[in-house]
């Protein structure tokens, strides 16, 4: 029996799905409240218990989620039992990756979307497994390739030794752990040493371009002329993007994809670069990318009458900015109501001005209070009221019935809910208040 502590975590839920698909006996533990990641677990009949040291039995293999310290009671019970084999999530995953041709997708932003997009594209060529940070994962005995979202948090991605990798960008994040840009960049440079073949890097991102990566390993993609894989003749509408691709200055192919926004073009180029390295044709890539339907909680659109609800995982200031910009591009004639729930006070403090500038772009914005157990872990404290005071008309939300009624009074609008935490319940309450759902 494989037992996962923190099975509803985004990566852990994905791993549990994979192990169940490979016919292992899988169970796990977590909080009793609902998380969006648990539906695939329920579909597979994976049993979920509330946290309890008594969950740990002799002869189990226990995988410990990275959010849990060694002193957490259930973790301690596993570590103290000599008849239990224990792994941290990233260590177990690193070993599993060695059984396949593996591709890691790393970067400060865009990992989940790019991993989803890449696995969809590669599956057009041959069976491809994936582990995505939205709670989904799949891997079969027929899978030849394995695409893995690979997070830099606490340098966990150094446990992976993939054949290929993507670095979407390298803007400082996880400032509760990384204390400088130099340290953050060095983590990516360490990661690059683990890659067996080539690394696709977003050349238009100055932080990524500044990484010290061996030239024989690096292949750059982007719109600028110096990139090895370059997009040009770009035409963007409110629902699609068209562009041509040069590889080492030679024509490679033309693409017409159902994507919106410059960041989505960059994600597609990352996938095309890996496809080129793996020998896929432009047609195979076009056909595969055309089947991309998005990732969970990544700009998920629900149009209900005159209202639009968008759910997005954006939690870094750059992601919040890109998400609001994408909403304005998609719905240029509609009022944009942006609701943001931050995660970790240290991140909000470090990028305060950028959050302010991003949220100012909406017609109305509101910020929810901190509610996560680790928001103040490193001792940083900040009231979200300080943020809202800098933005005209911005509200502090406690996710009360009064807050729900206030948001509903702004309809019709594009309601944009952004957070890495459980903001989707707040959105559901607004829909119910408007009579759009029961």
N, C-alpha and C positions, 0 to 999 in steps of 0.2 A: 504494500500500500504506500502510495506517495501522498503525503499530507503537506499542503501549502499554507503557511501562516501569513494571513493577509491576502487571501485568495481573490478578493474583490479589487485589489489594486490593478491599475491598468496593464502593467506588464505581467503581473502574476496571473490575472484572469486569462490573458492570451496564452501563457505557458501552460496553464491547466487545460485549456482547450486542446492544445497541441498534444499533450501527454495522453489525454483521453482518446484523441483520434488515432494515436499510435497503440491503443489497446491496453494502456496501463490502468490499474485501479487508482483512481484519483479522488481525493476529498480535500476539504480545506476549512479554514476558520476565518471569521471576520466579525465586524459589527453587524448587528441585526438590521440596521436601517438600510433602505434601498439605495443601491448604486447602479448607475447605468451599465456597468460592466457585467452585471450578474445574469442578464438574459441568456447569453451563450452558454453559461454554466448550467443554468436550469434546463435549457434545451438538451444538453448532453446528459442530464440526470446526475450531475456531480453534486454530492451532498455537501452542504455548507453548515458548519456549526458555529455557535458563538465562541469567542475566545475562552479557553479554559485549559489549564495545565493538564487536566485529565484527558484531553484529546490525544495526548502523546502516548503511543503504545510501543512496546518492544518490537524490534525488527522493522520499524517504519523507515522510509526515506523521507526526511523532512526538508522542505525548501522554505527558507526564511525570507520574507519580503524585506527589501532594503530600508523600509520606514521604521523597522522595529529593532530596538537596541537589545544587546545581549541580556540585559536585566529584565526585559519584558517577561512576565510570568510564564507564558506558554513557550517562549523561546528558551528561557532558562531550563524549563523541564526537558526540552529536547537536547540541549547542549550537555546537560548533566547526566543523560541516560547513555551509558556506554553501548547499549544495544540499538541505538538509533544512529543512522548515518545522516549528517546534517550538511546542507549546502546553503550558501547565500544565493539569492536569485541569479545574480550576474555570473557567479562561478559555475552554477549548473548549466546555464544557457551557453556559456563559453565552451563547455565540453560538448554539448549537443551540436553546436555549429560545426564541429570538426568532422561530422559525418556527411556533410553536404558541400557543394560549391556554394559558399556563403558570401553575401553582400551586406555589409553594415551601412546603415544610413545614420549619419551623425550630423550635429549642427545645433546651434542655439534655437533656431526656428525652422519649422517646415518638415521636421523629421517624420511625423505621423502621416501627413499628406503624401510626402514623397515615397515613403515605404509602401503605402497603399497603392499609389500610382505605379510604382516600379513592379510590384508583385503582379498587378493586373496586366501590365504590359508583357512581362516575361512569361506569364501563363499562356499567352497566345502562342509562344514558341514551344514550351514543354512544361510538364507539371512543376509548379513552383510553390513551395511553402512560404509562410510569412508569420512574423510575430510583430504586431503593431501595438503601439501605445494607446490604443483606444479600447482595449479589452478584447480584441479579436486576434485569433491565431489559427492557423491550419497547417498541417504537415502530414503527408501520407507516405506510405512505403514506396510509392511511385515518384515522389518528389526528388528531383535531381538538384534543384537549387533551393536556397533558403535565404530570404531577405529579412533582416532583423533591424528594427529600430534600436539604435544604440546610444544610450544617454551618457553624457559626460559627467553627470552628478557624482561627486566624490570619486571621480576617475573610474567609475565602474566599467566604462567601455574598454579599459585596459585589460580586462579579462577575455576579450574577444580577439581572435586571430583570423579575420576573414580573408577570402581571396581577393575581393574588391571592396571599395568603400566609396561613399559620397560624404563630403562635408559641405552642407548647404550654406553655412555662414559661421562666423566665429565671434559674434558680439557677446560681450561679457554677460554672464548669467550665473545663477546660484551663488549670489554674493555672500550668502551665509557661510560658504565653504571657500570659494576662490576669493582671495583678498586683493588681487590685482589683475589687470589685463594680461600682464606678462605670465603670471601663473596659469591663467586660463588658456592662453595660447600654447604654453608649454605642454599642457595636458593633451592638446590636439597633436602636437608634434610627437609626443610619446606614442599616441595612438597610431600615428602614421607609420611608425617603425614596426607595428604589428601586421601591417597589410602585406600580403604575399605578392600581389601584383600591382595594379594601378589604383589611384585615388582620383575620383572626379571632384574638382573643387570649383566653387562658384567664384569665378575670377572678377566679377563686377563688385563683389563685396570686399572693401578695403581691408577689413580685418582678416578675412580668409587669405587674401593675396599676400598679406604680411607674414603668414606662417612660414616657418623654415622647413620646407618639405623637399626631399631629394628630387631633383628635376626628372630623373628617370622614372619616378613613380607618379608624378603629377600630370594630370590632364585637366585643363581649365575649360569651363563652359560659361557662356554669357553672351551679352550683346556687343561688348566692346571688341575692337579689331584684334587685340592681342590674344584673345581666347582661341584655344585649339578647336573647340566646338562652338560655333557662332550662329546666333539667330539674327536674321535680317529680313527686310521687306515685311515688317510686322504690321498686321492689320487687326485692330481690336474692336469688337462690338460689345453690346451689353450682354451677350450670351456666348460668344465664340472668339477664338483667336486663330489667325492664320500667320504662318511664317515659313521661311526657307531656312535650311541649315547647311552651313559649310563645315567640313571637317578637314582641318589642316589646309584651309583655303580652297578645298575642292568641293564642288556641289555634292551633297549627299541625299537630300530629299526635301519635299514640301509637306507641311503638316497643317491640318485644319481640325482643331480640337474644341470640345465644349468646355472651355476654361475661361475664367474672368480674372484679370489683374496681372500685374507684372510679376508678382511673387509666384503665381501659378505657371507662368511662362518659364521662370527659372527652375521650378520643380520638374516641369516636362523636359527641359534641356538636360537636367541631371540624369533623368531616366534614359534619354536618347544617348547620352554619353556612355552609360553602362551598356546599353544595347549594342552600341557600336563596338565596344571592347569585347563583347560576347559573340559578335558576328551576326547579329540579327539584321535583317533587311529593313529599309525605311518603311516598306509596306507593312511588314509584320508589326513594327512599332506603331505606325499610324492606326492599324486595326486594334491593337491592344490598348493604346492610350484612349481611343474613342470609347472604350467600354468602362473607363474610370467613372465611377458614380460618387466619388467623394469618400471621406473617412468619417467615422462617427465623431460627432461634436466638433467637426471642422467645417464651419460655414454651411451648416445644415439648414436648408430653407424650407419653410412651411408657409404657403400662401393660403390665407383663409379670408375670402371676400376681399374687402378693401385693406385688410391688414396683412402684414408679412412678419413672421417670427423667424429669427435667425439664431441658432445656437452655435457658439464657437468656444473652443478651448483656450482662446487667447488669454495669456496672463502676464507676459512680458510687455513692456511699453511699445516695443516695435511691432509686436503681434497685434496689440490693440489698435495701433495706428493703421496697419495694413488691413485689418478687418473692417474698420470704419470706412476706409477708402474704397474697399471692394463693395461694400453695401451702397455707397454713394454712386459708384460706377454702375452697379446692377440696377439701382432704382433712383435715377437722377431726378425724378419729379416727385418723390415722396419724402415725407418728414422722417428723419432718422432719430430714433430714441435709443440711446446707448446706455446699457446698464452693465456695470463692471463690478465683479467681486474679486478683490485681490487675494493673493496667497503669499504669505511671508512678508512681514513688515520690513525686513532688510531689503527686499527687492523694491518695495514701494519707495523707501527712503532713497536708495541709490539712483533710481530713475524717475524721481518725482517730477521734474520739469517736463520730461518726455511724456509721462502719463497725462499731465495737465494739457500739453499741446495736442495730444491725440484726442482726448475727450472733448476738447473745445470744438473739434470739427463737426460734432453731431449737433443737430438742432436742439436736442435736450440730452442731458446726461445725468446719471445717478450712480453712486458708489455704495455698495453693500458693506456692512461691517465685517471685520475679520471673524471667522467662526472655526477655523481649522485648528487642530490640536498642536500643530507645529508652527503656527504663525509667528510666535515670539520666542522660538527655541533658542536663538542665539543672543537673547537679551535685548534686541532692538524693539522699541515700542513707538508706535505712532498712531494717532487717531485718524481715521479716514476723513474726519471733518476738516483737518488741515488741508487735505487735497481739494475737497469740495469748495472751500472758501476761496480758492484761487480760480474757480471756473464759474462764470456768471450763470445763475439759475440752477446750478448743480445741487442735487439733493443727497442726503445721507439716508440710506434705506436699511431698515432693520427686518425687512421681509415680513412685515405685519399686514393685517387686513387693510389698514389705512393706506399702507404703501401700495398694496395691490390695487385698491380703488383709485389712487392717484395716477398710477401708470395707465390704468384702463381709461381714465378721463382724457388721455392724450391721443386716443384712437380717433381716426384711422392713422396708422403709421407703420414704419418698419421698426419693429422692436428687436433690438440687437442685444442679446444676453451673452456676456463674455466672462469666462472664468475657467480655471482648471478644477474648481470644486463644484459643489452640487447646486449651481444656480438654476438648473433646468426646472427644479420644483417651483421656484419663484415664477418662471415663465408660464408654467402650467396653471398656476393660480390666476395669473392675468388673463389667460385664455378663458378660464372658467368664469371669471368676473364679467367678461365681455359676452358670455353666452355662446362662445364658439365651440366649447366642448361641454360634456356633462360632468 
